[in-house]
Amino acid sequence: MSSISIQKISITVLETDAIVNAANSGLMMGGGVCGAIFSAAGAARLQTACLKIGGCRTGDAVITPGFDLPSKHVIHAVGPVWHGGKKGEPELLYSAYKRSLEVAKENGLHSIAFPLISAGIYGYPQDLAWLTALQACKDFIYADNDYDMDIIFAVIDDGIMSLGQKTMAELDIADKM
């Protein structure tokens, strides 16, 4: 049975099949969640793996090994920079989550942890980011109901966690689906 949950925890300590990096299109080490993931994985090895891929378009996702992380893999998803919502941001963010889940399934993975993609330095409003993230995950579970996927959103801020829980309730998402 698939599930969606929100936990107050650093994404870098989760023992899931994959964690998702809120990546930039060059797949270069950045700050925030991206920097924490690179540091915990072993920045040089993860950067080398990313350079071999060569980049990733906004709304898409690619996979690398997890190296020193407890998770086996890192899925690098590129979310959009917020420009007011009129430049395809909702569709691109939805696609980043959808592609991450598809990449996980293509690789036989059954557990994945996400940050709230684009809601940091990319400026996406947190309430809208939650709505898109949770809807994409719910849609994936319903469309692929024969494939079990445990989805965790890892956050470290109480306010962001509360907003996510509120959005889960509004979308009628139970922990077990």
N, C-alpha and C positions, 0 to 999 in steps of 0.2 A: 504494500500500500504506500502510495506517495504521500509526502507531507511538505508543508511550508511552515517554517517557524522563524522567530526573531530571537536572537540571543545577544546579551550584553557580554561580548568577548572579542578579543583581538582575532581577526581572521587568520593571522599567522600561526596560531596555536591549534587550530582545528584539524582533526584527523579525518578529513573527508577525502573522497577520491580526488577531488579537485577543489581549488579555491580560485576565485575570479579576481584578476587584477584589473582595476580601473585604469586601463592603459591609454597611452597616447599613440597616435597613428605611426610614429616611428619606432614604437616598442622600446623606447629608451627609458632608463631608470629615471623616475621623477620624484616628486615629494609625496607627502600624505600617505595614503594606503599603498600606492605604487612603490614608494620608497621603502616602506616597512616590509613589503613582500620581497622586494629585491634583496634587502639587507638580510632578512631571515633565511632566504633561499641560498644565499651565497651570490652576491651581486655580480661577480665576474663571470661565473658559469651561466647564470640566468641571462645576463646581457649577451654573452656569446651565442646562446641558443636563440635569443630574439633576433640578433643580427643575421643569423643564418636564414631566418624567415623573411626578413627584409622590410617588414611593415604590415600594416593592417588598416583597412578602410574604416571610417566611422560607421558604426552599425554592424560591424562584423566581429569575429572572434577567431583566435588561433590558440593552439595548445603547445606547451613545452613541459618538460619534466619539472617536478617540484624541488629537486635537488635536496637541500638541507631542511626543507619544510616537512612537517608531519604529514601533509597531504602529498599524494603521489604526483599530482599534476598542477600546473597553473594554466588556467584559460585566460588569455589576455583579451578583454573586450573593450572596444573603443566606443565610448559614449560621446554624444555631441556637447559642444559648448553652447550654453544657453544664450540665445539672441532674442528673447521675448516670445518664443514659441511659434514664430511665423516662418521659420526656415527649415521646417521638417524635423525639428527636434524631437517631438513625441514619437514619430515613426522611427527615427534613428535610434532612440533610446530603447524602444520596444524591441527593435531588431537586435540590438546588442545583447539583451537578455535572451531572446529567442535563439540567436546563433550560439550563445554560450551553452544553452541547454542541448541544442542539436549537436554541437561538438562533443559534449559529454556523452550523449547517447551513442554517437558514431564511434566513440572509443570505449564503449561498454562500461561507462562509469555510472554509479547509482547514487552518489551523494556529492553535493556541490554547495559551496558557501560563496555568497555574494556580499560585496560592500554595496552601499547605495551609490551606484554608478552615476557620475556627472554632477552629484549634489555637493561636491566640495569646491575645488578651485575652478571647475567648469561652470559654476554658478546656477545650476538647474535648481529651481525652487523645490525644497524638500517634499512638500505635500504632493506636488505633481510627479516628482521622481518616484515616490512610494506608489502612487496610483498606477503609473506605467509599469514599474518593476513587478508589483504583485499581480497585475492583470496579465502580464506576459507569462509569468510562472503558472498562474492558474490556467491560462489557455493551453500551455504546454501539457500540463497534467491531464486536462480533459481530452486534448487531441491525441495524446499518447497514453491512454488509460491502461494499456497492456504493459507499460514499461514503468517500473518502480523508480522513483527519484525522490530522494530526501533533499529538500532545499532549505538551506539555512541562510538567513541574513545576519551577518555579524556587524554589530554596531558597538560603539564604546561611549555613546552619549545617551543619557536618560531621556532627553527631550526628543531625539530622533527615534529612539525605541518606542516611546509613547505614541508618537505620530504614526509610526508603522503599525503598531497594534490597533490603533483607531482605524486606520485605512483597511487593515485586514477585516475588521468587524464590518465596516461599510461595504466591502466587497463580498461579505459572507464567506470568508475563507476560514475553515476550521483547520487546526493543526494537522489532522489526518484527513486526506481527501479520497 
